[in-house]
Amino acid sequence: MKKIFIGVSVLLILVACGFGYVKYKQYNVENTVVNYLKTEEGIPEDKINTEPFIANMPGNKNWMVKVEIKGDSKVYSYYKNKDGKVVLDSYIEDGEVTIVDKVMN
């Protein structure tokens, strides 16, 4: 009985660590992108709507943030590259995706 309890406990700890890692990566990228938009682009925080997501892409492109800005019809996708720079991956306008892949800062 004790071995089963230890096994289940270890499994729960591993699942919690994995979940925590994903949440940390999403928070980190989202926070970096919002700070960039506020400081470099001068967009007020109340006009920025973000949603982090897993893009199923290799490397740092896996952790992306969808950004909608009030008053702008485009929906932007940003990620943070290995150097910690914010990269505009693409934007959607009128249902059409435009790939940019441009380092912004």
C-alpha positions in Angstrom: 0.0 0.0 0.0 2.8 2.4 0.9 4.5 1.7 -2.5 1.3 2.6 -4.4 0.9 5.8 -2.4 4.5 6.8 -3.2 4.1 6.0 -6.9 0.9 8.0 -7.1 2.5 10.9 -5.2 5.5 11.0 -7.6 3.2 10.9 -10.6 1.2 13.8 -9.2 4.3 15.8 -8.5 5.6 15.2 -12.1 2.3 16.3 -13.6 2.2 19.4 -11.4 5.8 20.3 -12.4 4.9 19.9 -16.1 1.8 22.1 -15.7 3.8 24.7 -13.8 6.5 24.8 -16.5 3.9 25.5 -19.2 2.2 28.2 -17.1 5.5 29.8 -16.4 6.6 29.9 -20.1 3.2 31.3 -21.1 3.3 34.0 -18.4 6.9 34.9 -19.2 6.3 35.4 -22.9 3.0 37.2 -22.3 4.6 39.6 -19.8 7.6 40.3 -22.1 5.3 41.1 -25.1 3.0 43.4 -23.0 6.0 45.2 -21.7 7.3 45.7 -25.2 4.0 47.0 -26.5 3.7 49.4 -23.6 7.3 50.8 -23.6 8.4 50.5 -27.2 5.1 51.0 -29.1 3.5 53.3 -26.6 0.2 51.4 -26.4 -1.7 51.8 -23.2 -2.2 48.5 -21.3 -6.0 48.9 -21.2 -6.0 48.7 -25.0 -4.0 45.5 -25.1 -5.8 42.1 -25.0 -3.5 39.1 -24.8 -3.9 35.3 -24.8 -0.9 33.0 -24.5 -1.1 29.7 -26.4 1.0 26.7 -27.4 1.6 26.8 -31.2 3.1 23.3 -31.6 6.1 24.8 -33.4 9.8 24.0 -32.7 11.8 25.8 -30.1 10.7 29.2 -28.7 8.0 29.5 -31.4 6.0 27.0 -29.4 5.2 29.7 -26.8 3.2 32.4 -28.5 0.9 35.2 -27.5 -2.1 36.3 -29.4 -2.5 40.1 -29.2 -5.6 42.2 -30.1 -5.4 45.9 -29.8 -8.6 47.9 -29.3 -9.2 50.0 -32.4 -7.0 47.8 -34.7 -8.7 45.1 -36.8 -5.5 42.9 -36.9 -4.7 40.0 -34.6 -1.0 39.6 -34.0 1.1 36.6 -32.9 4.3 37.3 -31.0 6.9 35.1 -29.4 10.2 35.6 -27.5 13.3 34.3 -29.3 16.3 32.6 -27.6 18.0 36.1 -27.1 14.9 37.3 -25.2 13.8 39.6 -28.1 10.2 40.0 -29.0 9.4 38.7 -32.5 6.2 39.5 -34.5 5.5 36.1 -36.1 2.4 37.0 -38.1 -0.9 38.9 -38.1 -4.4 38.2 -39.3 -6.4 40.8 -41.2 -9.8 40.1 -42.8 -9.2 36.4 -42.4 -5.9 36.5 -44.3 -2.7 35.5 -42.5 0.5 37.4 -43.2 3.8 35.9 -42.0 6.2 38.6 -40.8 8.8 36.9 -38.5 10.4 40.2 -37.6 12.5 40.9 -34.5 10.8 44.0 -32.9 13.3 45.1 -30.2 
